[in-house]
Amino acid sequence: MFIRAYLRASTSEQDASRARSGLDAFAVEQRLRFAARYVENQSGAKLRRLELFRLLNDCEPGDVLLVEQVDRPSRLTSPDWMRLLGLIDAKQVRIVALDLLHLVAPDGTGRMFAAVKAMILDVLAAVARKDYEDCHRRQA
């Protein structure tokens, strides 16, 4: 099992690496080592993200995609989220989001945790998309 950190910011003016210290602290606390860190400045509302897909391409079954917040991998429309989730599931990659650790055990053991985690990820992906759309509507 490899830990692959995904650090994303929406625009080039933002610092995608700002979450690194939190991810590093989690790794030290859990005695984990990163296989790689994937950093990009790209909107989470776009499915085409080179670093995210490079991360997924590098993954082997059982690897962990570690993010600071659950909205880092997705602010996608429902069809695009389902496509991304299909790729993640096909690779048998587990998503661990630091902001969800108090809700779901990070090791993902057992079918119950897997089901709860999948449900939470789906709900929060929908909420992240709604937040994105609301923000753009208010800006308009």
Secondary structure as GFF3:
##gff-version 3
##sequence-region A 1 140
A	DSSP	beta_strand	3	9	.	.	.	ID=ss1
A	DSSP	three_ten_helix	16	19	.	.	.	ID=ss2
A	DSSP	alpha_helix	20	30	.	.	.	ID=ss3
A	DSSP	beta_strand	34	41	.	.	.	ID=ss4
A	DSSP	alpha_helix	50	58	.	.	.	ID=ss5
A	DSSP	beta_strand	64	67	.	.	.	ID=ss6
A	DSSP	alpha_helix	78	91	.	.	.	ID=ss7
A	DSSP	beta_strand	94	97	.	.	.	ID=ss8
A	DSSP	three_ten_helix	98	100	.	.	.	ID=ss9
A	DSSP	alpha_helix	110	139	.	.	.	ID=ss10
###
